[in-house]
Every structure is written in C-alpha cells, then in structure tokens.
Amino acid sequence: MFNKLDQQFLQKCFSLAIQARGFTSPNPLVGAVLVKDDKIIGEGLHYGAGLPHAEVNAINAALGTEIEGSTLYCNLEPCCHTNKRTPPCTDLIIAAGIKRVVISNIDPNPFVQNKGVKKLIENGIDVSIGELEHQGASLNRIFFKNMHQKLPYVTLKMACSLDGRICLENGTSKWITSPLSRQHVHQIRLEHDAILVGINTFLTDAPSLNTRDDDNKVIKENKKIIFGDMTKLLPEHHHKICTNDWILIHTGCSSFSCPREIKIYHFDHFERSLLKLLKALYVDGIKSVLVEGGQKVFSSFIDARLFDDVFLFYAPIFLGNGKSNYMNKNISTIDACRGMKIVEIKSIENNFVVHLNQE
C-alpha cells in the first residue's frame, strides 16, 4: 500500500538519480531517500559503475541519526547479488533495521529481478512496488532495453529545414539550427555512450563527437563511431583518429587498416548488417548510440526499424534542392509508412524540436 507522501519522496529519488545522467553506464540511474517521521534523514545517488549504490549512500548520509524503523525510498529494486564490485544493498538495508522499502520498478537484471524484494520480505521488511512505475521506466529506458533485448538504445538526431533538408545542394550544413538548439543536442549526447556518423558527414563537417557544456568545455568523451568506406580517410584524418575512443565501421570492398590500435569492424553491406553491428557494440560495452547523420545512415536505421527515439531539430528556413533527412524509393503507399508517437514538441529560441519514439 502507498500513502500520500510516497510520490513526493519517490520524485526526490528521480531528481537525485538524474544528477548522474550520462555517467553511470552500464548501470542504471538510481536515487534513494531515507525517511523517518515523514522527514528525510539521508539521501544519495549512484554516481557510476564500481561506486557505492544509492541506497548505501543514503544510509551512510543518515549515520548519527536513528535509522531503525525508517522507510527507504528507491526508484529501482535494491540489489542482492554478489557477482559485482559492490556488496548487496539488501544486506545493509536489513542490518540497518529499516522497516519499509518503497520502489518504483523491479530491476530487470536477471541477477536481481524480484530476488531483492523477496529477500527483504523474508526478513520482515514491508515492500511497496509500482508507484510512479512509468516515470521510473522512462528514466531508465536505456538500462531497461539493455536488459530486455541485449542491444544498445539507439537515438536518431536530425537537424533540418522546414522542407526536411539536412544540407544545401552543395553539401553545406553549418549551421542550420541555432546555438541554443546545438546546446540542447549536447544534453542528448550526454545520455549516450557513443555518437555515430557516416564517413561523408565526418569528412564534410569534422564533428568533435563529444559532449560539451554551455561554455564549450568538454564534459564527456563519448565513443566516436564512423561508418562507411574508410579508404576515404586521408593521413590528416588518421592523426585525429588517434585514441581508443574511436571505432571505425568499414563497409568498402577494399581492405583497410588503421595505423593505430583503433577498433575496426568490417561489414560488406552496412544496411544488412545493422543488427549484427549493434549486437557487437553491445558486447563491447556500448549500451547507447546517438546517430547524427547523414542521410544514408538515418535511412538505414529507419528502414531496419532499429531505433528507439528520434529528435528532429527544425530551423525556420527552406533549403530547396539539398539532401533530405530520409530517402527510400521503395515506399509506394501511405499504408506502408509506419507511424511514430510524438512525445514532445518544444520551442528552442527560433527553432523547435520534435521528440518521437516508435509506437
């Protein structure tokens, strides 16, 4: 059973968890609040893999107060397994004398799923499950897909004109959208382990493929994935591609080798190999991918339906004969066009962004 304060304290858990957005992969976002006599006596969040879990930080923050008989709020089921770098949270909860635990979501990790709850109940702790469940699932949508499908979460990001063009006829694309829109893109980049672009986009735009704050300071070095015929790369590009942050997906017929120890995948046909590629990236520890162009890459992911979210950034301009953001010559009927769900439409400066996901 839930009481009137449960939502309030779970919302606090969400606000704590999101503070670590972009830095906990492959782990979920988790916040925890310890409450006694309707007052918070401790709170914490999980900052990253290998670091203490949110429940541990919340309990430690309450040391020096009377924890016994308190209620622990957590947006995700406390862990109970030992095959990891941190001890089980359930053991600490039991030892602390906490009488009630309120969670939004069962952990989909098979090592934890329902087992944490079972252990708490077996030790006399009252457990309430499912309050704000949808909000919790949205917060950890990347982690949930990882656990259920063993695939990275894939987001497509497109910047385009009102007539759906991503560049002029001569290939120029800087800048279609406003500075504030581009800042918003970095908030999306922050959530993702890797950023993927096609070889032509890389050669034309020379994107940094990292995450920067509003002062243009790098706050996260995402994995950088380039797909296409890597024989197009020139020596000066090899100089830029010089760290293990880079992954090259070579789709050319001729052989290719990089002078440095860079991860290289070789697929004869990119479009037919997308699922195989995503599986390989997942095994290599990449749990989320932001796809930023260009047309061929966007079209391949859309046609294969291998994406989860789409962010369309629109500028109030028309680019005429430039490249469209999507190309498929095989669509002949409206019924063949599968729809998507609009999550949000938001105005940003003199632009607007449409957030969609698959229905």
C-alpha positions as CSV (number, residue, x, y, z in Angstrom):
1,M,0.0,0.0,0.0
2,F,1.1,3.6,-0.7
3,N,0.5,6.7,1.3
4,K,0.2,10.3,0.3
5,L,3.9,11.1,0.8
6,D,5.2,8.2,-1.2
7,Q,5.0,10.0,-4.5
8,Q,6.8,13.0,-3.1
9,F,9.7,11.0,-1.8
10,L,10.0,8.9,-5.0
11,Q,10.1,12.2,-7.0
12,K,13.0,13.1,-4.9
13,C,14.7,9.8,-5.8
14,F,14.2,10.7,-9.5
15,S,15.7,14.1,-9.1
16,L,18.7,12.7,-7.3
17,A,19.2,9.9,-9.8
18,I,19.2,12.2,-12.9
19,Q,22.1,14.2,-11.4
20,A,24.4,11.3,-12.6
21,R,22.8,11.2,-16.1
22,G,25.4,10.1,-18.7
23,F,27.9,8.7,-16.2
24,T,26.5,5.5,-14.8
25,S,26.6,3.3,-17.9
26,P,26.2,0.3,-17.9
27,N,24.4,0.8,-14.6
28,P,21.0,2.4,-14.2
29,L,20.2,5.8,-12.8
30,V,19.2,5.4,-9.1
31,G,18.4,7.7,-6.3
32,A,17.4,6.8,-2.7
33,V,15.9,8.7,0.2
34,L,15.7,7.6,3.8
35,V,12.7,8.9,5.7
36,K,11.7,8.8,9.4
37,D,8.7,10.6,10.9
38,D,7.9,12.0,7.4
39,K,11.3,13.8,7.3
40,I,14.3,13.0,5.1
41,I,17.2,11.9,7.3
42,G,19.5,10.7,4.4
43,E,19.7,10.8,0.7
44,G,22.1,9.5,-2.0
45,L,22.5,8.6,-5.6
46,H,24.6,6.2,-7.7
47,Y,27.4,8.0,-9.4
48,G,28.9,5.3,-11.6
49,A,29.9,1.7,-12.1
50,G,32.0,0.4,-9.3
51,L,31.0,3.1,-6.9
52,P,28.6,2.7,-3.9
53,H,24.9,2.3,-4.8
54,A,22.3,5.0,-4.0
55,E,20.9,3.0,-1.0
56,V,24.3,2.8,0.6
57,N,25.0,6.5,0.1
58,A,21.5,7.3,1.6
59,I,22.1,5.1,4.7
60,N,25.6,6.5,5.2
61,A,24.3,10.0,4.9
62,A,22.0,9.2,7.8
63,L,24.6,7.9,10.1
64,G,24.4,9.6,13.5
65,T,20.6,9.6,13.4
66,E,18.2,6.9,14.5
67,I,17.8,4.8,11.3
68,E,16.0,1.8,12.8
69,G,12.3,1.9,11.9
70,S,12.7,4.2,8.9
71,T,11.5,3.9,5.4
72,L,13.8,3.7,2.4
73,Y,12.6,5.1,-1.0
74,C,14.4,4.0,-4.1
75,N,13.4,4.2,-7.8
76,L,14.8,0.7,-8.5
77,E,14.8,-2.6,-6.7
78,P,17.8,-2.9,-4.3
79,C,20.4,-5.4,-5.5
80,C,21.0,-8.7,-3.7
81,H,23.8,-10.3,-5.8
82,T,27.5,-10.6,-5.1
83,N,29.0,-11.1,-8.6
84,K,29.9,-7.4,-8.9
85,R,32.3,-4.8,-7.4
86,T,30.0,-3.6,-4.7
87,P,28.2,-5.6,-1.8
88,P,24.5,-6.3,-1.9
89,C,22.3,-3.4,-0.8
90,T,19.7,-5.7,0.7
91,D,22.1,-6.9,3.4
92,L,22.8,-3.3,4.5
93,I,19.1,-2.4,4.5
94,I,18.3,-5.4,6.7
95,A,21.2,-4.7,9.1
96,A,20.1,-1.1,9.4
97,G,16.7,-2.1,10.8
98,I,14.8,-0.3,8.0
99,K,11.1,-1.3,8.3
100,R,9.7,-0.4,4.9
101,V,11.1,-0.1,1.4
102,V,9.2,1.7,-1.5
103,I,10.3,1.2,-5.0
104,S,9.1,2.3,-8.4
105,N,10.5,-0.5,-10.6
106,I,11.6,-4.1,-10.3
107,D,15.2,-4.4,-11.6
108,P,15.1,-6.2,-15.0
109,N,18.7,-7.5,-14.4
110,P,18.1,-11.3,-14.0
111,F,20.6,-11.4,-11.1
112,V,18.3,-9.1,-9.2
113,Q,14.8,-9.3,-10.7
114,N,12.3,-9.9,-7.8
115,K,15.1,-11.5,-5.8
116,G,15.9,-8.3,-3.9
117,V,12.3,-7.8,-2.9
118,K,12.0,-11.5,-1.9
119,K,15.0,-11.2,0.4
120,L,13.7,-8.0,2.1
121,I,10.2,-9.6,2.6
122,E,11.7,-12.8,4.0
123,N,13.5,-10.6,6.6
124,G,10.3,-8.9,7.8
125,I,10.5,-5.7,5.7
126,D,7.3,-4.3,4.2
127,V,7.9,-3.7,0.5
128,S,5.7,-1.5,-1.8
129,I,6.2,-1.7,-5.5
130,G,5.0,0.1,-8.6
131,E,4.3,3.7,-7.6
132,L,5.4,6.1,-10.4
133,E,6.4,3.0,-12.3
134,H,6.0,4.6,-15.8
135,Q,8.2,7.5,-14.8
136,G,10.8,5.2,-13.4
137,A,10.9,3.1,-16.6
138,S,11.3,6.3,-18.7
139,L,14.2,7.4,-16.5
140,N,16.0,4.1,-17.1
141,R,14.8,3.4,-20.6
142,I,18.3,2.7,-21.8
143,F,19.1,0.2,-19.0
144,F,15.7,-1.5,-19.4
145,K,16.3,-2.0,-23.2
146,N,19.8,-3.3,-22.5
147,M,18.5,-5.9,-20.0
148,H,15.4,-7.0,-22.1
149,Q,17.0,-7.0,-25.6
150,K,20.7,-7.1,-25.1
151,L,21.1,-4.3,-27.6
152,P,22.1,-0.6,-27.3
153,Y,19.5,2.0,-27.1
154,V,19.5,3.9,-30.4
155,T,18.5,7.6,-30.8
156,L,18.4,9.4,-34.1
157,K,19.2,13.2,-34.1
158,M,18.5,15.2,-37.2
159,A,18.9,19.0,-37.8
160,C,16.9,20.1,-40.8
161,S,15.0,22.9,-42.5
162,L,11.2,23.1,-42.7
163,D,11.3,21.3,-46.0
164,G,13.2,18.4,-44.4
165,R,16.7,19.1,-45.8
166,I,19.8,18.5,-43.8
167,C,22.2,20.5,-46.1
168,L,22.3,22.7,-49.2
169,E,22.7,21.2,-52.6
170,N,26.4,21.9,-52.4
171,G,26.6,19.9,-49.1
172,T,26.9,22.9,-46.7
173,S,25.2,22.2,-43.4
174,K,26.8,24.5,-40.8
175,W,24.8,25.8,-39.2
176,I,21.1,25.0,-39.9
177,T,19.9,25.3,-36.3
178,S,20.5,27.9,-33.6
179,P,23.2,27.9,-30.9
180,L,20.6,27.1,-28.3
181,S,19.5,24.1,-30.3
182,R,23.0,22.9,-30.6
183,Q,23.4,23.2,-26.8
184,H,20.3,21.1,-26.4
185,V,21.9,18.4,-28.6
186,H,24.8,18.2,-26.1
187,Q,22.2,17.3,-23.4
188,I,21.1,14.4,-25.6
189,R,24.8,13.4,-26.3
190,L,25.4,13.3,-22.6
191,E,23.0,10.4,-22.2
192,H,24.7,8.2,-24.8
193,D,27.8,6.1,-24.7
194,A,28.6,6.6,-28.4
195,I,27.9,9.0,-31.3
196,L,27.7,7.6,-34.8
197,V,28.1,9.4,-38.1
198,G,28.7,8.4,-41.7
199,I,32.0,8.9,-43.4
200,N,30.7,11.7,-45.6
201,T,29.4,13.6,-42.6
202,F,32.8,13.2,-40.8
203,L,34.7,14.4,-43.8
204,T,32.4,17.4,-44.5
205,D,31.6,18.6,-41.0
206,A,34.7,17.4,-39.0
207,P,32.4,16.9,-35.9
208,S,34.0,16.7,-32.5
209,L,31.6,13.9,-31.4
210,N,31.9,14.7,-27.7
211,T,29.7,16.3,-25.1
212,R,30.3,20.0,-24.1
213,D,28.7,22.3,-21.6
214,D,27.3,25.8,-22.3
215,D,30.8,27.2,-22.1
216,N,32.0,24.8,-24.8
217,K,34.0,22.8,-22.2
218,V,34.3,19.1,-22.8
219,I,32.5,17.2,-20.0
220,K,32.3,13.7,-21.6
221,E,34.4,12.0,-24.3
222,N,31.8,9.8,-26.0
223,K,32.9,6.8,-28.1
224,K,33.1,8.1,-31.7
225,I,31.8,5.7,-34.4
226,I,32.3,6.4,-38.1
227,F,30.7,4.2,-40.7
228,G,31.4,3.9,-44.5
229,D,34.3,3.4,-46.8
230,M,37.3,4.1,-44.6
231,T,39.7,4.3,-47.6
232,K,38.3,7.8,-48.0
233,L,40.2,8.9,-44.9
234,L,43.3,10.9,-45.5
235,P,46.6,10.9,-43.5
236,E,45.4,14.1,-41.6
237,H,42.3,12.2,-40.5
238,H,44.4,9.3,-39.2
239,H,46.1,11.9,-37.0
240,K,42.7,12.9,-35.5
241,I,41.6,9.4,-35.0
242,C,44.3,8.6,-32.5
243,T,42.7,7.3,-29.3
244,N,40.6,4.2,-28.3
245,D,37.5,6.5,-28.2
246,W,37.2,5.9,-31.9
247,I,35.5,3.0,-33.7
248,L,35.6,2.5,-37.4
249,I,33.0,0.5,-39.4
250,H,34.5,-0.2,-42.8
251,T,31.9,-1.0,-45.5
252,G,34.2,-0.7,-48.5
253,C,35.1,-3.6,-50.8
254,S,38.8,-3.0,-50.5
255,S,40.9,-3.8,-47.4
256,F,41.6,-1.2,-44.8
257,S,43.9,-0.9,-41.9
258,C,44.4,1.9,-39.4
259,P,48.0,2.8,-38.4
260,R,46.9,3.0,-34.7
261,E,45.2,0.5,-32.4
262,I,41.6,1.5,-33.3
263,K,38.7,-0.8,-33.1
264,I,37.6,-1.7,-36.7
265,Y,34.5,-3.6,-37.8
266,H,34.3,-4.8,-41.4
267,F,30.9,-5.3,-42.9
268,D,30.3,-5.9,-46.6
269,H,26.9,-4.3,-46.6
270,F,26.1,-1.9,-43.8
271,E,22.3,-1.9,-44.2
272,R,22.0,-5.7,-44.0
273,S,24.5,-5.8,-41.1
274,L,23.0,-3.2,-38.7
275,L,21.6,-5.7,-36.2
276,K,24.9,-7.6,-36.2
277,L,26.7,-4.4,-35.7
278,L,24.5,-3.3,-32.7
279,K,25.0,-6.7,-31.1
280,A,28.7,-6.4,-31.5
281,L,28.7,-2.9,-30.0
282,Y,26.7,-4.1,-27.0
283,V,29.1,-6.9,-26.3
284,D,31.9,-4.3,-26.5
285,G,30.2,-2.3,-23.7
286,I,28.4,0.3,-25.7
287,K,24.9,0.5,-24.3
288,S,23.5,3.5,-26.1
289,V,24.2,5.1,-29.5
290,L,23.3,8.6,-30.8
291,V,23.1,8.6,-34.6
292,E,23.8,12.1,-36.0
293,G,23.9,11.5,-39.8
294,G,23.9,11.7,-42.6
295,Q,21.0,10.7,-45.0
296,K,22.2,7.2,-45.8
297,V,22.8,6.4,-42.1
298,F,19.4,7.8,-41.0
299,S,17.6,5.9,-43.8
300,S,19.3,2.6,-42.9
301,F,18.3,2.8,-39.2
302,I,14.8,3.9,-40.1
303,D,14.2,1.2,-42.7
304,A,15.5,-1.5,-40.4
305,R,13.4,-0.1,-37.5
306,L,16.5,-0.3,-35.3
307,F,16.0,2.8,-33.3
308,D,14.1,3.9,-30.2
309,D,13.9,7.7,-30.1
310,V,14.1,10.4,-32.8
311,F,14.9,14.1,-32.2
312,L,14.1,16.4,-35.1
313,F,15.5,19.9,-34.7
314,Y,13.8,22.3,-37.2
315,A,15.0,25.7,-38.3
316,P,12.5,28.1,-39.9
317,I,14.3,28.1,-43.3
318,F,13.9,26.3,-46.6
319,L,16.9,24.7,-48.3
320,G,15.4,23.7,-51.6
321,N,17.3,21.1,-53.5
322,G,19.6,19.9,-50.6
323,K,19.6,16.4,-49.3
324,S,16.5,15.2,-47.4
325,N,16.9,13.6,-44.0
326,Y,15.4,10.3,-45.2
327,M,15.4,8.5,-48.6
328,N,13.5,5.4,-49.5
329,K,12.5,4.9,-53.1
330,N,10.6,1.7,-52.3
331,I,7.7,3.3,-50.5
332,S,4.7,3.3,-52.8
333,T,1.7,3.6,-50.4
334,I,0.8,5.7,-47.4
335,D,-0.1,2.5,-45.6
336,A,3.5,1.3,-45.9
337,C,4.6,4.3,-43.8
338,R,4.6,3.2,-40.2
339,G,3.8,5.9,-37.8
340,M,5.6,7.1,-34.7
341,K,4.4,8.6,-31.4
342,I,5.1,12.2,-30.6
343,V,6.5,12.5,-27.1
344,E,7.1,16.3,-27.0
345,I,7.3,19.3,-29.2
346,K,9.3,22.1,-27.7
347,S,10.4,25.6,-28.9
348,I,14.1,26.5,-28.6
349,E,15.0,30.0,-29.5
350,N,13.7,30.4,-33.0
351,N,13.8,26.7,-33.7
352,F,11.7,23.8,-32.5
353,V,12.4,20.2,-31.6
354,V,10.1,17.2,-32.1
355,H,10.8,14.2,-29.9
356,L,9.3,10.9,-31.1
357,N,9.6,7.3,-30.4
358,Q,8.3,4.1,-32.0
359,E,4.7,3.1,-31.2
